[in-house]
Amino acid sequence: MTTNADLFKGTEITFSDGKTRIVKPLTIKHLREFMKVANEMKTDSDAGMTDEDIDKMIMAASIALRKCDPELAADRDALEDVLDLRTFGEVMAAAMGSDPNPNL
C-alpha cells in the first residue's frame, strides 16, 4: 500500500537508457498543464494510436519529468528515445500519485 511518505519520496523508474529517475507526484501547477494534455489523448480510438496521440504522450511525460530531469523533459528527441510504453505508464502513475507497481 502506498502511503503519503512514499509519495513524497517519489517512485524510482528505470528508463530504456538504463538510468533510474525518481518521479514525484505533480504539483497543482503542473497538474493543470498535464490534465489539459492528458484530456486530449484518445484512448478509445478504433484506428489505434496516431502520431498525434504519441505527441500528446511525449508532452505529458515531459510535464511529469520536469522536476526530476529538466534537461530530459526539455529534449523531445532524447525523451522519445528513453520512453517505451511500460515506462510511460509508470511515469503517468507516479506523476498522478499512484504506485506504478502495486504488486511488487
N, C-alpha and C positions, 0 to 999 in steps of 0.2 A: 504494500500500500504506500502511495506517495504522500509525504507529509509536507507542510509548509517549509520546514527546514530543508528538505530535499529539493524543493523547487528553488529556494534561494541559492543553493549550491549550483544548480543547473544540471544539465544532463550531458554526459560525455558521449559524443558521437564520432565514430571513426569514418572519415570520408574516403573516397576511392583513391586519393593521393596518399593514403596511409596515415595522414595526420588526424589526431584526435582533437576536436574542438569542444569546448563546453558551451552549450546553448542554454540560455536562461529564458524564462517566460518574458514575453514582450511587455514593455511599459505601456501605459494607456496611450501615450503619444504615438508610439509605433503601432499599437494595435489598431488605431483608427485608420492609419495608412494601409496596414496589412489587410484589414477587412474589406476595404474598397477594392483591392486587387483580388482577394480570395472570392468575393462575391461575383466577380466577373468570370471566374473559372467555370467551365462547363464540365459537369461530371456525369451527365446522363445522355450524352450525345450518341446516337447510333452510328455516327460516322467515325467514331474513335477520336483519338487525341490529335488536334491540329497544331500547326506551328504557333498559332495564336495562343492556344492553351499552354504550350510549353513556355512561351514568352511570359505568360502570367505566372507560371510556376517559378520561373527564374526570378521574376520581380518579387514574388512572395518570399522566396528563400533569401534574397538579398536583404530584404527588410528584417527578416528573422536573424540574420547573421551580422548585422551592423555593429552590435556591441561586442561580440566575441571575436570577430575578424573583419574589421572595417575595410582592410585592403582587398580581401577576397570579395566582400559584398559589393565593392565598387567596380570590380573587374568581371564583367559579364562572361567573357570567354573563359577565364580561369574558373569561374563558378560552374559553368556548364561542364567543364572537364572533371570537376571533383564531385558533382552530384549524380546520383543514379536514383531510381525510383524508391529503393529501400531507404537511402539516406534522406531523400526529400521528405518521405513520410515521417521519419524520425525527427527531422528538423521541425516540421509543422507541429507535431505532437508536443515537442519540448517547448516550442515558442508559445503554444497555447496553454502551457502549464500542465500537460498530461505526461504520464510516463510512457515513452515510446516502446518500452519493452516490459510490459506488465507481467509477463510470465517468467522473466529471468530472476 
